[in-house]
Amino acid sequence: MSDQLLQFLFDEAEARPLTVSELNAEVRGLVERRFSDVWVEGEVVNFMRAASGHWYFNLNDGTAQIKCVCWKGTNFRIRFRPENGVTVRIRGRVSFYEARGETQIVVESLEPSGEGALRAAFEQIRARLEGEGLFSEDLKRPIPFLPRRVGVVTSRTGAAFHDIVHMLTRRAPSVSIVLAPSLVQGEGSADSVRRALIALNHYNDGLSAADRIDVIIVGRGGGSAEDLWAFNDEALARAIRMSAIPVISAVGHEIDWTIADMIADLRAATPSAAAEIVAAREEDVFYTFRSGEERLVSLISRFLDEAEARTRTAIDDLQGNFEWTVQHWRDRYADVTSRLRAETLTARSAAAAATISMLEQRRDSAVQKTVTSRNESLNVQMAKLNALSPLAVLTRGYSITQTDDGVVIRDAANVKKGDKLIIRVERGKLNAEVLSSE
């Protein structure tokens, strides 16, 4: 309170006293100018959400308390809803309500403070996002097999960025890094990370596939729950899910889990682990090529050794076969030459002529014997055939009677008076007419 005001209030020479309204107006002006931006931490008591949407509560530190109000136009941006008994840290301005003569804090931002409050806020956000299905594995995209360009959202001066660069430079030198620097701790850090993530997505606009960022690493090094709280921000979580580029979350240490870890396409235990995941892809490819090259060299060496051995064996076999063939034909030539001598040919010719003469005699004898045997058999068959012939009975005085159309008459009942008949005898035939039959 200024000296001028004190003098004005207590100057005995002043004839007119201040009204309450005037006094409260002066106090309000002084308070709001002096405490236009303050951070205050305390426990929430008497929390009430009015029908208008405004929040009203008191902030208590155990020995004193102050009224707080968070207007609807502000609290819709605060994803954490305060509850009685939780410790929060608020930023705002101190105001003096003239009508009642009350001091209150107009809250601009609010975040949980202390392990219990952080846990409660964490569970609120997690339950809300999980209820919308944003943690579903079906929404998570695969990390590109061989990323060529990696976006990094973290502090430019933090150890996390140094670890990522060191890992990628050592194990994946072909990978380029695009840094979108951001705050990773304290007031405004969640919005800073979110804006950097969005900026990397805009970076890809209009670029060819070869120049685009393939994957984004969002993270920071370890710290307390409060240090990591920016990565539990609901707006940041939604931005990660909306990112057109797959996101790897690498926040804190292996035991630390944040909302960003749950909603990202892949969670890495540390920033170094995230870089290792990216680098491992390239290392896998190089290892595959190296292994393939070593196997190929081994196979070629073995093939050449085997081919050389087969060639030596083939040469030895060819040389042995050639010598055997030459000797074989030499032996055959000597044998043929010995058999083609004049005395040999004369002896063989005489033996052949004797054999031919003998075969001719055997042939003539066999032919004569065969003809005689066949004639005898033919005569026997002819005699049998003649004995069975119907005409043979005619020589013994019998005859054959037929109708004029050639049907043999065996029964007198088969003809009638006047029928024309033909009667065959041994020599010739007779034409007759039936006079009667008995």
Rosetta blueprint (number, residue, H / E / L):
1 M L
2 S L
3 D H
4 Q H
5 L H
6 L H
7 Q H
8 F H
9 L H
10 F H
11 D L
12 E L
13 A L
14 E L
15 A L
16 R L
17 P L
18 L L
19 T L
20 V H
21 S H
22 E H
23 L H
24 N H
25 A H
26 E H
27 V H
28 R H
29 G H
30 L H
31 V H
32 E H
33 R H
34 R H
35 F L
36 S L
37 D L
38 V E
39 W E
40 V E
41 E E
42 G E
43 E E
44 V E
45 V E
46 N E
47 F E
48 M E
49 R E
50 A L
51 A L
52 S L
53 G L
54 H L
55 W E
56 Y E
57 F E
58 N E
59 L E
60 N E
61 D L
62 G L
63 T L
64 A L
65 Q E
66 I E
67 K E
68 C E
69 V E
70 C E
71 W L
72 K H
73 G H
74 T H
75 N H
76 F L
77 R L
78 I L
79 R L
80 F L
81 R L
82 P L
83 E L
84 N L
85 G L
86 V L
87 T E
88 V E
89 R E
90 I E
91 R E
92 G E
93 R E
94 V E
95 S E
96 F E
97 Y E
98 E L
99 A L
100 R L
101 G L
102 E E
103 T E
104 Q E
105 I E
106 V E
107 V E
108 E E
109 S E
110 L E
111 E E
112 P E
113 S L
114 G L
115 E H
116 G H
117 A H
118 L H
119 R H
120 A H
121 A H
122 F H
123 E H
124 Q H
125 I H
126 R H
127 A H
128 R H
129 L H
130 E H
131 G H
132 E L
133 G L
134 L L
135 F L
136 S L
137 E H
138 D H
139 L H
140 K L
141 R L
142 P L
143 I L
144 P L
145 F L
146 L L
147 P L
148 R L
149 R E
150 V E
151 G E
152 V E
153 V E
154 T E
155 S L
156 R L
157 T L
158 G L
159 A H
160 A H
161 F H
162 H H
163 D H
164 I H
165 V H
166 H H
167 M H
168 L H
169 T H
170 R H
171 R H
172 A L
173 P L
174 S L
175 V L
176 S E
177 I E
178 V E
179 L E
180 A E
181 P E
182 S L
183 L L
184 V L
185 Q L
186 G L
187 E L
188 G L
189 S H
190 A H
191 D H
192 S H
193 V H
194 R H
195 R H
196 A H
197 L H
198 I H
199 A H
200 L H
201 N H
202 H H
203 Y H
204 N L
205 D L
206 G L
207 L L
208 S L
209 A L
210 A L
211 D L
212 R L
213 I L
214 D L
215 V E
216 I E
217 I E
218 V E
219 G E
220 R E
221 G L
222 G L
223 G L
224 S L
225 A L
226 E L
227 D L
228 L L
229 W H
230 A H
231 F H
232 N H
233 D L
234 E H
235 A H
236 L H
237 A H
238 R H
239 A H
240 I H
241 R H
242 M H
243 S L
244 A L
245 I L
246 P L
247 V E
248 I E
249 S E
250 A E
251 V E
252 G L
253 H L
254 E L
255 I L
256 D L
257 W L
258 T L
259 I H
260 A H
261 D H
262 M H
263 I H
264 A L
265 D L
266 L E
267 R E
268 A L
269 A L
270 T L
271 P H
272 S H
273 A H
274 A H
275 A H
276 E H
277 I H
278 V H
279 A H
280 A H
281 R H
282 E H
283 E H
284 D H
285 V H
286 F H
287 Y H
288 T H
289 F H
290 R H
291 S H
292 G H
293 E H
294 E H
295 R H
296 L H
297 V H
298 S H
299 L H
300 I H
301 S H
302 R H
303 F H
304 L H
305 D H
306 E H
307 A H
308 E H
309 A H
310 R H
311 T H
312 R H
313 T H
314 A H
315 I H
316 D H
317 D H
318 L H
319 Q H
320 G H
321 N H
322 F H
323 E H
324 W H
325 T H
326 V H
327 Q H
328 H H
329 W H
330 R H
331 D H
332 R H
333 Y H
334 A H
335 D H
336 V H
337 T H
338 S H
339 R H
340 L L
341 R L
342 A H
343 E H
344 T H
345 L H
346 T H
347 A H
348 R H
349 S H
350 A H
351 A H
352 A H
353 A H
354 A H
355 T H
356 I H
357 S H
358 M H
359 L H
360 E H
361 Q H
362 R H
363 R H
364 D H
365 S H
366 A H
367 V H
368 Q H
369 K H
370 T H
371 V H
372 T H
373 S H
374 R H
375 N H
376 E H
377 S H
378 L H
379 N H
380 V H
381 Q H
382 M H
383 A H
384 K H
385 L H
386 N H
387 A H
388 L H
389 S L
390 P L
391 L L
392 A H
393 V H
394 L H
395 T H
396 R H
397 G L
398 Y L
399 S L
400 I E
401 T E
402 Q E
403 T E
404 D L
405 D L
406 G L
407 V L
408 V E
409 I L
410 R L
411 D L
412 A H
413 A H
414 N H
415 V L
416 K L
417 K L
418 G L
419 D L
420 K E
421 L E
422 I E
423 I E
424 R E
425 V L
426 E L
427 R L
428 G L
429 K E
430 L E
431 N E
432 A E
433 E E
434 V L
435 L L
436 S L
437 S L
438 E L
